[in-house]
Amino acid sequence: MLDCFFNPRSVALVGASLNPEKLSSIIFQRLKAGFPGRLYPVNPAHAEIGGLKCYSSLPDIGEEVDLAVFALGAAHVPALLREAVGVVSCAVVVSGGFAEAGPGGAALEEELKEIVRSGGPRIIGPNCLGIYDTLSGLDTYFIPPERMERPARGRLSILSQSGSFAVTVMDELAAEEIGVARVVSYGNKADVNECDLLEFLSADEETGAVVMYLESVDEGRRFVDAARRCSSKKPVAALKVGHTEAAATAARSHTGALAGRYEVYRAAFRKAGVMELRGYEDFLVACKVLAGVEPAAGGRVMIITDGGGMGVTIADECVDLGLDVPPLSDETAAELRAVLPPVCSIANPMDLTGSVTDRHFSEALARTLEGDDFDLAIVASLWGPPGLTERLAEMIAAKKGITGKPVIVCTPGGRYTRERAVLFRSRGLPVFFSPGEAARAASLLCGAGTRE
Amino acid sequence: MLDCFFNPRSVALVGASLNPEKLSSIIFQRLKAGFPGRLYPVNPAHAEIGGLKCYSSLPDIGEEVDLAVFALGAAHVPALLREAVGVVSCAVVVSGGFAEAGPGGAALEEELKEIVRSGGPRIIGPNCLGIYDTLSGLDTYFIPPERMERPARGRLSILSQSGSFAVTVMDELAAEEIGVARVVSYGNKADVNECDLLEFLSADEETGAVVMYLESVDEGRRFVDAARRCSSKKPVAALKVGHTEAAATAARSHTGALAGRYEVYRAAFRKAGVMELRGYEDFLVACKVLAGVEPAAGGRVMIITDGGGMGVTIADECVDLGLDVPPLSDETAAELRAVLPPVCSIANPMDLTGSVTDRHFSEALARTLEGDDFDLAIVASLWGPPGLTERLAEMIAAKKGITGKPVIVCTPGGRYTRERAVLFRSRGLPVFFSPGEAARAASLLCGAGTRE
């Protein structure tokens, strides 16, 4: 049971400090600002921290604590964790200097494992950033908010063996106004591993999709079972890094993990209905689209653009990803010819040309998606044409609402274009800035690689 | 000889207007603001436009004109072009409604060809945006600047059959402060085609690299010859769209071009030393890196990061692209151990961890690049660690300067990170926001696919 990690009523911060040189100072500020439960700073050097009573040790708190966050030198952690047995239910150890740091650190990590085995608290970490949770208000990430924005609440949960990866992704998602439920950086996994976390998220009603960054998986069979159960309820996607030898060696030294052969992972993902992600960009695409957009019923994509070259490029990308870009039926083509100017190329991809207006996009979308010929659409609006206005986004969203099929917006460009993206996002339309990403989003909505 | 297109002393705008509904109004404003030579508006409906005398026809100007821009209905173009024989040396026909618009338009386009054959002016277009040239000051792109920013002067030249593609790329490059020399959208190529343009750019001393978007190539053998000559002097990269059937069909209706089999293009690129680009993102990467960064002497990449997971991901991407990520020599590793904290992972990829400082990055870069073990480096700085400051960019640029080898910056993240990118750019370091793009930039600097 991992509830103590994700729904704690009380949190102790071991190593609490206001010294800005200490990572714990940022954690303290984040907990004080965002965590609604009881907060106990623990540090024998202080009687009070930031207006809160500071305790000399965990037992000194005098009552049970759901979660203790350890943010101090690795050498101190085992002894303090032993004191915590019977006092705290679970612990996030953000401290580095364990198995990833050589034999001395590995010995310390063995001590942690031994404490867990002998009935001590469950542990996430060490060598991790821990938990960012928009439900519980917990934030153990020691990166200052001006350097890493926190995403708002959403239904996406992220598991990441790498802390820096989790941080960077969260920062990007926040900049694109994509919300999250829970983001767990679990590092060396001395105790809690990807299987435990996946089982928790599988049952978690607040989580609508799971995206994972993996360097290694410890319990192969359990992972496949957990992932299969989870993917039967919500989309699950995973990036397994280290598929090349150079990278695998690096992963080993990074979190002390034995990476294993990539083909084994790929087979496991397939068996478990997990979408295989191929890199950082792909990871971001999955985050942006899986939790917020309904899945497509099939892989037949309609592409509508006002820039012919962009339509051709998107069609290439879609077909390369195994999607189908079928031609228009004669009926639909005839209907569209009646309502669109003759300069338009009535086909798939459809080119509305630089003479486009908002209405042309909305007509083209409605009349192609409403029948049974297409499962989803990519609307690639380039903002050059003077006939496009701010109303484009609401008109597209309205037609999308009527057809009930997924619509992905692809809108490459510079500053003007990036500013306009908010018009689409605020109406629930996922926005991508490149043909490759938009096509990939479409393929993920079709369950890329998991339907055979 | 295409000099009249790229170094005109005088320009006439046929169809000149101040009516904001007319595309020619934007062209007029752009020419008036940026073109330093003589400018002649031509429109029988006006005596004066924007303070300039307006002529009723091209012959009415009464002297020879280097370049005429035609921006009016397709049906009017052939007659006006006939009048121009002996008056103008060359013409950019931005008007659409020719071969791409069906049989009637195709007949008009045949008339244009006939005029060229019988000694009329050379033509770029029709159905194009024409020329944006930071050397001559010419800008025939009819997209208002608030919707499409114009890049500053640089050494990159771009050829694009698609106008919207050229516009979007220019807008993105401007937002990332990448300069260009000349950008030509040449559309239906009734006369001037990719071979003519490539021959011009090959000899053009202002052009340091050429990146092309192709839907079709008309003269295969001539293209290979021209491309080979050009690539022997400067990097040449090409994206051939329509490599899938759906996309090829769309390309046909877009610019009336017969696309041809993709494998033929691929073989031609290889033969001509042209780097093959695989999509829009790839096109942008090529634009960002080829004109501004010296080529690498080989494909041995050193990867230095403060986020272990990011290093692993970049290593995967590099190896997938055929680059080599060799281990550190024992000597280099020993040297680095003496100057870096024990928590660092001294390997390739190198993980400087969240304890990183500016100096760690600069030490790691200097000591790995200075010997003969590596040809270039990817520096992947994540801005979370508090020890990184604004000075990082200048320290990296300084070490790069000493070793003389290419250094690519990879800095994924949100708002804070994007703002900091200017620190690197202003010191001549190319910046990418994802591991995939950074690795691809490295592979292009190694002449991806052209060395066999």
HADDOCK unambig.tbl for C-alpha pairs under 7 A between the chains (distance, minus, plus):
assign (segid A and resid 101 and name CA) (segid B and resid 343 and name CA) 6.11 0.50 0.50
assign (segid A and resid 143 and name CA) (segid B and resid 384 and name CA) 5.68 0.50 0.50
assign (segid A and resid 147 and name CA) (segid B and resid 383 and name CA) 6.50 0.50 0.50
assign (segid A and resid 147 and name CA) (segid B and resid 384 and name CA) 5.60 0.50 0.50
assign (segid A and resid 147 and name CA) (segid B and resid 416 and name CA) 5.83 0.50 0.50
assign (segid A and resid 148 and name CA) (segid B and resid 384 and name CA) 6.60 0.50 0.50
assign (segid A and resid 162 and name CA) (segid B and resid 309 and name CA) 5.34 0.50 0.50
assign (segid A and resid 164 and name CA) (segid B and resid 307 and name CA) 5.08 0.50 0.50
assign (segid A and resid 164 and name CA) (segid B and resid 309 and name CA) 6.57 0.50 0.50
assign (segid A and resid 165 and name CA) (segid B and resid 309 and name CA) 5.76 0.50 0.50
assign (segid A and resid 165 and name CA) (segid B and resid 310 and name CA) 6.30 0.50 0.50
assign (segid A and resid 168 and name CA) (segid B and resid 412 and name CA) 6.55 0.50 0.50
assign (segid A and resid 168 and name CA) (segid B and resid 413 and name CA) 5.00 0.50 0.50
assign (segid A and resid 169 and name CA) (segid B and resid 413 and name CA) 6.83 0.50 0.50
assign (segid A and resid 171 and name CA) (segid B and resid 413 and name CA) 5.59 0.50 0.50
assign (segid A and resid 171 and name CA) (segid B and resid 414 and name CA) 4.76 0.50 0.50
assign (segid A and resid 172 and name CA) (segid B and resid 413 and name CA) 5.10 0.50 0.50
assign (segid A and resid 172 and name CA) (segid B and resid 414 and name CA) 4.27 0.50 0.50
assign (segid A and resid 175 and name CA) (segid B and resid 414 and name CA) 5.33 0.50 0.50
assign (segid A and resid 175 and name CA) (segid B and resid 415 and name CA) 6.08 0.50 0.50
assign (segid A and resid 241 and name CA) (segid B and resid 312 and name CA) 6.59 0.50 0.50
assign (segid A and resid 241 and name CA) (segid B and resid 313 and name CA) 5.96 0.50 0.50
assign (segid A and resid 242 and name CA) (segid B and resid 312 and name CA) 6.14 0.50 0.50
assign (segid A and resid 242 and name CA) (segid B and resid 316 and name CA) 6.14 0.50 0.50
assign (segid A and resid 243 and name CA) (segid B and resid 316 and name CA) 6.38 0.50 0.50
assign (segid A and resid 244 and name CA) (segid B and resid 316 and name CA) 5.44 0.50 0.50
assign (segid A and resid 244 and name CA) (segid B and resid 319 and name CA) 6.65 0.50 0.50
assign (segid A and resid 246 and name CA) (segid B and resid 315 and name CA) 6.40 0.50 0.50
assign (segid A and resid 246 and name CA) (segid B and resid 325 and name CA) 6.33 0.50 0.50
assign (segid A and resid 247 and name CA) (segid B and resid 312 and name CA) 4.70 0.50 0.50
assign (segid A and resid 247 and name CA) (segid B and resid 315 and name CA) 5.12 0.50 0.50
assign (segid A and resid 247 and name CA) (segid B and resid 316 and name CA) 5.53 0.50 0.50
assign (segid A and resid 250 and name CA) (segid B and resid 312 and name CA) 5.98 0.50 0.50
assign (segid A and resid 250 and name CA) (segid B and resid 349 and name CA) 6.23 0.50 0.50
assign (segid A and resid 251 and name CA) (segid B and resid 312 and name CA) 6.10 0.50 0.50
assign (segid A and resid 253 and name CA) (segid B and resid 345 and name CA) 6.75 0.50 0.50
assign (segid A and resid 254 and name CA) (segid B and resid 308 and name CA) 5.82 0.50 0.50
assign (segid A and resid 279 and name CA) (segid B and resid 313 and name CA) 6.60 0.50 0.50
assign (segid A and resid 280 and name CA) (segid B and resid 434 and name CA) 6.82 0.50 0.50
assign (segid A and resid 280 and name CA) (segid B and resid 435 and name CA) 6.61 0.50 0.50
assign (segid A and resid 281 and name CA) (segid B and resid 434 and name CA) 6.59 0.50 0.50
assign (segid A and resid 307 and name CA) (segid B and resid 164 and name CA) 5.11 0.50 0.50
assign (segid A and resid 308 and name CA) (segid B and resid 254 and name CA) 5.83 0.50 0.50
assign (segid A and resid 309 and name CA) (segid B and resid 162 and name CA) 5.36 0.50 0.50
assign (segid A and resid 309 and name CA) (segid B and resid 164 and name CA) 6.60 0.50 0.50
assign (segid A and resid 309 and name CA) (segid B and resid 165 and name CA) 5.79 0.50 0.50
assign (segid A and resid 310 and name CA) (segid B and resid 165 and name CA) 6.32 0.50 0.50
assign (segid A and resid 312 and name CA) (segid B and resid 241 and name CA) 6.58 0.50 0.50
assign (segid A and resid 312 and name CA) (segid B and resid 242 and name CA) 6.12 0.50 0.50
assign (segid A and resid 312 and name CA) (segid B and resid 247 and name CA) 4.68 0.50 0.50
assign (segid A and resid 312 and name CA) (segid B and resid 250 and name CA) 5.98 0.50 0.50
assign (segid A and resid 312 and name CA) (segid B and resid 251 and name CA) 6.08 0.50 0.50
assign (segid A and resid 313 and name CA) (segid B and resid 241 and name CA) 5.95 0.50 0.50
assign (segid A and resid 313 and name CA) (segid B and resid 279 and name CA) 6.61 0.50 0.50
assign (segid A and resid 315 and name CA) (segid B and resid 246 and name CA) 6.37 0.50 0.50
assign (segid A and resid 315 and name CA) (segid B and resid 247 and name CA) 5.09 0.50 0.50
assign (segid A and resid 316 and name CA) (segid B and resid 242 and name CA) 6.14 0.50 0.50
assign (segid A and resid 316 and name CA) (segid B and resid 243 and name CA) 6.36 0.50 0.50
assign (segid A and resid 316 and name CA) (segid B and resid 244 and name CA) 5.42 0.50 0.50
assign (segid A and resid 316 and name CA) (segid B and resid 247 and name CA) 5.53 0.50 0.50
assign (segid A and resid 319 and name CA) (segid B and resid 244 and name CA) 6.64 0.50 0.50
assign (segid A and resid 325 and name CA) (segid B and resid 246 and name CA) 6.32 0.50 0.50
assign (segid A and resid 343 and name CA) (segid B and resid 101 and name CA) 6.14 0.50 0.50
assign (segid A and resid 345 and name CA) (segid B and resid 253 and name CA) 6.72 0.50 0.50
assign (segid A and resid 349 and name CA) (segid B and resid 250 and name CA) 6.22 0.50 0.50
assign (segid A and resid 383 and name CA) (segid B and resid 147 and name CA) 6.52 0.50 0.50
assign (segid A and resid 384 and name CA) (segid B and resid 143 and name CA) 5.70 0.50 0.50
assign (segid A and resid 384 and name CA) (segid B and resid 147 and name CA) 5.61 0.50 0.50
assign (segid A and resid 384 and name CA) (segid B and resid 148 and name CA) 6.60 0.50 0.50
assign (segid A and resid 412 and name CA) (segid B and resid 168 and name CA) 6.55 0.50 0.50
assign (segid A and resid 413 and name CA) (segid B and resid 168 and name CA) 5.01 0.50 0.50
assign (segid A and resid 413 and name CA) (segid B and resid 169 and name CA) 6.84 0.50 0.50
assign (segid A and resid 413 and name CA) (segid B and resid 171 and name CA) 5.61 0.50 0.50
assign (segid A and resid 413 and name CA) (segid B and resid 172 and name CA) 5.12 0.50 0.50
assign (segid A and resid 414 and name CA) (segid B and resid 171 and name CA) 4.77 0.50 0.50
assign (segid A and resid 414 and name CA) (segid B and resid 172 and name CA) 4.28 0.50 0.50
assign (segid A and resid 414 and name CA) (segid B and resid 175 and name CA) 5.34 0.50 0.50
assign (segid A and resid 415 and name CA) (segid B and resid 175 and name CA) 6.08 0.50 0.50
assign (segid A and resid 416 and name CA) (segid B and resid 147 and name CA) 5.83 0.50 0.50
assign (segid A and resid 434 and name CA) (segid B and resid 280 and name CA) 6.82 0.50 0.50
assign (segid A and resid 434 and name CA) (segid B and resid 281 and name CA) 6.59 0.50 0.50
assign (segid A and resid 435 and name CA) (segid B and resid 280 and name CA) 6.59 0.50 0.50
